[in-house]
Amino acid sequence: MRHNNEDVSSQASHAVGEELRALISGCGVFELNSRAQIKLTGTDRVRWLNGMVSNNIRDLAGGHGVYAFLLNPHGHILGDMYAYHLGEYVLFDVEQRQVPKLLELFEHYIIMDDVEVNDVSESIASTGLSGPKASEVLASTGFDVSGLQPLELREVTWQGAKLTLVRAEWTNYEVWSSAADRQKIWRALTQSGAQPVGDAALEVQRVLRGVPRYGVDIRERDLPQETGQERALNYSKGCYIGQEIVERIRSRGGVHRKFVGFAVEGILPAPGTKVQADGKDAGEITSAVALPADLGNHNAALGYIRREFGTDGKTVSVGGQQATIRELPFKGKNIV
């Protein structure tokens, strides 16, 4: 049977809607193939890394992590990462696309320091779970996540396999395993009620939660405070690359742009679409997704706008179409 493009599009939208409902009200399971891991060893690793990134690595408790930026001397963002303190080494969890650049930057700054950097992604297969029933599904599968704090790791043995449970941020939980054990874990999680979800539904969830993605919403020209990710900054840790600019921005009262959400009517705007407010160019779109019908009759987008126009509920123009500024994460009767 042949389907026209409208039928195919409708079916795809329905599938995304079903998967998104699992993420919103149940438990979705997905492969995190876009993530990679970098391992730092050596006696100088903590001191050296604390002078490189924007958050406090020195005082991290074992098994805990932080979100951080790597900046250039002008304060612009060269990369973002989750850094976990694991005793004899520090482990970075990053976007796969960032690995070559980060490895090059790290090697450039390691001079006389006892620090070794290695890409260990091939030894870690990451499976994500998200939704209000994620803890319940994990417990039914035999994983104990009780007491696990945000950005905390717990090493466990499950059915003879050595795994790492991660209390992640917007993905809720991650299970790190060998590639050989992933299929067994996936099967057990789905049998316990987790619904497989794809990249399209995850992208809608990411946008609705207002989570910026490096290389998409965070670019080299952006400054840390513009992104709204204050959790990546520690103002009392001492010197690191770009720290002077970060502190200068704080002492002078902030930046001119802010990262916000947009509820956009009409055609889905492309990344780079200009935002106009009161007849003036005021910002740009960085990400946009079409919402399933039961979540609203508009598109959701992320992007930047000049601070004086960034009030929740303000009407602006996006590529000639009407849009409304939304604080992040998206909230309201039509958006969960």
Helices and strands as residue ranges (DSSP letters): H 5-25, E 28-31, E 35-41, H 45-50, E 65-71, E 77-85, E 90-95, G 96-98, H 99-109, E 116-119, G 121-123, E 125-130, H 134-141, E 153-158, E 161-167, E 173-177, H 179-191, E 195-196, H 199-209, G 224-227, G 230-232, H 243-251, E 257-264, E 274-277, E 280-290, G 293-295, E 299-306, G 307-309, E 315-318, E 321-326
